[in-house]
Amino acid sequence: MNPLVPREDFPILSRSVHGRRLVYLDSAATAQKPAPVIAAVDHFYRYTNANVLRSAHALADEATEAYEAARVKVARFIGAASPAEVVFTRGTTESLNGIARGWGDKFVGPGDEIVLSPMEHHANLIPWQQLARRREARLRFIELTPDGRITLEAAQAVIGPRTRLVALSAVSNVLGTINPIPEVAALAHQVGAVMVVDGAQSVPHEPTDVAALGADFLAFSGHKLGGPTGIGVLWGRETLLDAMDPFLFGGEMIAYVDREHATWADLPHKFEAGTPHIAGAVGLGAALDYLQAVGMARVRDHGRALGEEAYRRLAEAGVQVYGPAAPRAALVAFNLGPIHPHDVAQVFDAEGVAIRAGHHCAQPLMQWLGVAATARASFYIYNGSDDIDALLHAVEVTKRYFRR
Ligand code: PMP
């Protein structure tokens, strides 16, 4: 399989590492940036830079226009009913914390239940642990199948009349599982609970339509889909965002302030206290344009095919792989017997192959797998089967190295 896009679109991919072609297999941590994103950020700072929503001059108007145009692009990309439902944050982590604070503190109470899964990233676990402590609520976990999937029966077993909120990743950053979000959302809605979707690993790879997902809230990061770091999105249904409290307070989020009181601005500005990452939003908009031109259905098919090919070839080479064989997302976690994943990653790095090793911010999942850590190779639109060849070669080199 060839890369879906020209590698030349991504300037960093032309550099070498330790004298070898850079084989970048760590896009689930952060994706590389196409030239149009780099150009958009550069252009913003060269020609448009000013603060937004504040000043009455040409640059301020243009900066505000560029910032709000990015919001419209995000709304279209995820099928939001209105740009007012799109809140810019620093990323998935801040978005999920914001929901836990702004919605959770107000609407979750003693004895209420928050339903999660054991595969959640810490960003979609710890905010709920903390909320449960503050509000005396209880966490419940949907048990996984042995190959790391969520079944509706397992979801049904824990979603009930006390459930206030279900928070799940649409795609696991370790197992590569693609979760049945619309079906779980339907179960949540049957009992009057809200469905929070961690889209950090899904929005970059799968066509996203918040209505089709049945989501009430969606969180994702710009940097995993080719945009800048430090910019992300909190999407919520307008009625929920209206009912929810702000979670950051300060400039630009108010309607009126006196010495003792304040009232809030309309959506989405009520949630955007302080100077936002304006250039980041502009860069995110450029990344979405790039992906849209490629076509998200093709991005999905390419990523799934690479994930499945890597899983199959690693398994055939006798490597311990984790999660379902297919369908699977564009990543695969693995272990080479007793060799520590950090050592694996180091030998791979010497071969020019960049992978991640560790617990992937999913320690409860490591406990469920019964391992301390794993290696992980993850793919994006600039990867092809030649990169999987390099992965398999690095596996052989590592095995040979540790046999000595
Ligand atoms: N959820 C999942 C599933 C992730 O993979 C990540 C990033 N590793 C996050 C949340 C957190 O994203 P960020 O660090 O961009 O806030």
Residues whose N, C-alpha, C, O or C-beta is under 5 A from the ligand:
A	BS01	PMP	A28 G91 T92 T93 H121 A123 S169 V171 N173 D198 A200 Q201 S221
